[in-house]
Structure formats: C-alpha cells, structure tokens
C-alpha cells in the first residue's frame, strides 16, 4: 500500500478510521471542557492540567497488569466495550457539583481501562494492512487525530462560549457512544492474535521481553519522554491564555497534521532514521521563545511549527513494529501507548507544578529544554542500533505464553 486511496478502499480500515476519529473528537471536546470546569472552580494550573491529562497516570498501572489482554481479546468487542465505558464515565463527569476529588478519580479509572486500547487498536491495524502499509496507515490515523483535534478544540471553544462545561461533557459522551456503535457494526469479528489467558504474569513476561532489547528500549524512551515533556507545555495553554487557549490547541493540531502527512506520505524510508532526531528537536525548540511574553499570534505560529515535530513519534513507531514479534505486536504497541500517556501525565504534572512558582510561559520553556536534552542524548542510539526483523522463534515463544 502506497496511497491513502488504497487504504480507504478497505472497508475495515474505514471503520477503524471512523472509530478512532469519533474517540479523538470525544476526548478533545471532553478534555478542554473538563480543564475549563476544574480551572474555573479551583484557579489551579496543576489541577487543571491533571483533569485534562491525569487519566494517563493510570496507564502505568494498566501497562503492568492488563497489557497482555491487548493480544488476547477479540479486537471488535474490545474496542466497542472501551468506547462504551468511556461514554458512561464521561457522562458521570458532567454531574453538577461533582467534587474535584471525585472528578480526578473518574479520570484515573478511564485511564486504567483505556490502557489496553492503544494495543488493541494498533495491533488490529497491523492485521488490516500489509506490513509495508503500516506506516501509511498509522500516519493516516494520526492525521485523523490531528483533524479531529482541530475540529474538537474549535468546537469546544465555541460550545464553551455558549454552554456550560457539563453540557459539553455530555456531547463528548455521545461521541464515545457513536465510536462504540461504529466499531461494533463496521469491524469484522477476528480471533485474538495470541492464545492463552490474559494475566498479570503474562503482562510482566511480555514487558520483560520487549524491554530486554537495547534497540527497543531506545525506541520506547524516544517515544515517551521528549513528547511527554512537550505535552506538559500544552497542558499550560489554559493558564497561559485562558481566553484563547483554543487557538493554541488548534495550532498544535494543525502542526501535528502537517507533520504526519510529511512523514507518512512523502518522507522516503531510507531517510526516516536520519530525520528522527531533527524533528524531535523541532518539537521542543520553538517553546524556548515562551520564556518571553509573546503576543497571541506569534505564540500560535510557534506552537504550529513545533507540533510538526510530533511526526518523530510516527517514525519511531514504524521501527518498533519492525523490531517486535507478531504475537507481541499488540502488547508492544500497547506498552508504547500506555508509556506515552503516562509520560504525558508526568509532563503535565511537572509543568503544572513549575507553573505554580513561575509564569506559565517560562514553565513551558523549562519543559522544552528538558525535551531537547533527552532528544540529544538519544541521537546516537538511533544512529547505531541495528534494525532487523525479530526472529521467528521469538514470535513462536510468546504466541501462547499466557496460561
């Protein structure tokens, strides 16, 4: 597969694309509404950031206990069930007067259940498309994320100007129900990729195998840490500009969309390794300018340029698939997803804590500096680690290792 038209010719890919799009739209609208609600009640940048990204903290628990289920559940049922659960809990968040502590507890519960979602979703993608089509398919799903974030943040900003945050949360719940229906009706029934029973022991075994490889460890760190610190910058958009945060979020989504098109459609395979570090640096360097007080539109432009660098994650995901046995592929992508969301929560929390003692713009520059340091330290690993297909024996070893 070399074109987006070929991808959309597959009915099951269209259903997966629609499911992911509805979920991202729901998450975006709900996230900005919840952050606005909590910030309005508390005036705390830290609690506002936690309400928007705190569900990711539970991802680390799921990564340690639940990830073996990503390859051992029927994908259609798993995706529909996860979307339905998120719909119900988002509706719960809309209850008037729900204490902030209860809000954070619900957000953490959402993150725990969602910890296997990335593995199920992207493991299914690796079955729907041929091996040489994974990067193209993943880039198109990333583009749906960017497009739906643009629409979601824009719609969220408009809705919040005319309705209260609780009403906007109910819209997010309805979008999640739509995602559940699309997954149930549009995806084909498929058997799990691995046999055996999902368990904590199987999860630990898979995690140990995945992290035992120096090549995969470098990829995981690159996927998790630099991006997580920059998400910390994004978590401060509301405190940085309460009335225009939606414009900054939209700019970030536009930049990410442009980066995904570049990496997925136009960047030749032979250049992917070489471009990984430069685009990760691009993700962070523009945020250094926020140490100064910036007018809104220059700030919007810098966010858009920086967000093109998110395509570095796409390049590293393609390499991770190459380095992983097929029977562990959902587990591997789930570990990436859970670690990514966990580091986003860590980054958001760190940024919120730093913003408690200095202006939000300066805190964003501090987070960007940390991201730059990590990306520079990883650059040599990307250049020197070999890329090779995992051995068939490794795949066979874990195909049924979860009794």
Order of alpha helices (4+ residues) and beta strands (2+ residues): alpha-alpha-alpha-alpha-alpha-alpha-alpha-alpha-alpha-alpha-alpha-alpha-alpha-alpha-alpha-alpha-alpha-alpha-alpha
